[in-house]
Amino acid sequence: MSDSTSTGNQAFVTASQEVVKLSKAPSNDIKLKLYAYFKQGIKGDNDTPEPGFIDFTGKAKWKAWTEVKGMSKEEAQKKYIELVEELKAADA
């Protein structure tokens, strides 16, 4: 279970497909939020080991995902969809 289709949530699947079609890439902070909500929505709480200190990107992603620990998969999917909709509206 590692992709959006495995959730059975069609709105989540659609949002994950639409976010890559934005004409302007979101900021790194927004990308981290998207990543965290997506991972939480697919897998649930982060149980992976923290990356080493020289893996800056991996560490940022790990921290973002860990910050949403305890959020249900359904809530994370909802927040992901809402954030994608905001980005689409700003992109129009």
C-alpha positions in Angstrom: 0.0 0.0 0.0 2.2 2.8 -1.2 0.1 4.8 -3.7 -3.1 6.9 -3.6 -5.2 4.3 -5.5 -4.7 1.8 -2.6 -6.8 4.1 -0.4 -10.1 3.8 -2.3 -10.6 7.5 -1.9 -11.2 8.8 -5.4 -10.9 12.5 -4.4 -7.4 11.7 -2.9 -6.4 9.9 -6.0 -7.5 12.8 -8.2 -5.7 15.4 -6.0 -2.5 13.4 -6.2 -2.7 13.4 -10.0 -3.7 17.1 -10.2 -0.9 18.4 -7.9 1.8 17.5 -10.4 0.0 19.4 -13.2 0.3 22.8 -11.4 2.0 25.4 -13.7 4.0 26.7 -10.8 5.8 24.5 -8.3 4.7 25.0 -4.7 7.2 26.3 -2.1 9.4 23.8 -0.3 7.3 24.3 2.9 4.1 23.5 1.0 5.8 20.5 -0.7 6.7 19.2 2.8 3.1 19.6 4.0 1.9 17.7 0.9 4.4 15.0 1.5 3.4 14.7 5.1 -0.3 14.5 4.5 0.2 12.1 1.6 2.4 9.7 3.6 0.1 9.9 6.6 -2.9 9.3 4.3 -1.3 6.2 2.8 0.7 4.6 5.6 -0.3 6.3 8.9 2.2 7.3 11.5 5.9 7.5 10.6 7.7 4.5 12.0 10.9 4.8 9.9 14.2 5.6 11.5 15.3 9.2 11.4 17.7 9.8 8.5 21.3 10.8 9.3 22.3 14.4 9.7 23.8 14.8 6.2 20.6 13.7 4.5 19.0 17.2 4.6 16.1 16.4 2.3 15.3 13.0 3.9 15.5 14.6 7.4 13.1 17.4 6.4 10.6 14.9 4.9 10.9 12.7 7.9 10.3 15.6 10.3 7.3 16.8 8.3 5.7 13.4 8.4 6.5 12.9 12.0 4.8 16.2 12.9 1.4 14.8 11.7 1.7 11.7 13.9 -1.6 10.7 15.4 -3.6 12.2 12.6 -6.0 9.6 11.1 -5.4 8.5 7.5 -8.8 9.9 6.6 -8.0 13.3 8.1 -4.6 13.4 6.4 -6.3 12.7 3.0 -8.8 15.4 3.6 -6.1 17.9 4.4 -4.1 16.9 1.4 -7.2 17.3 -0.9 -7.9 20.8 0.7 -4.3 21.9 0.2 -4.3 20.8 -3.4 -7.5 22.6 -4.0 -6.0 25.8 -2.6 -3.0 25.4 -4.8 -5.1 24.9 -7.9 -7.2 28.0 -7.1 -4.0 30.1 -6.7 -2.6 28.6 -9.9 -5.7 29.5 -12.0 
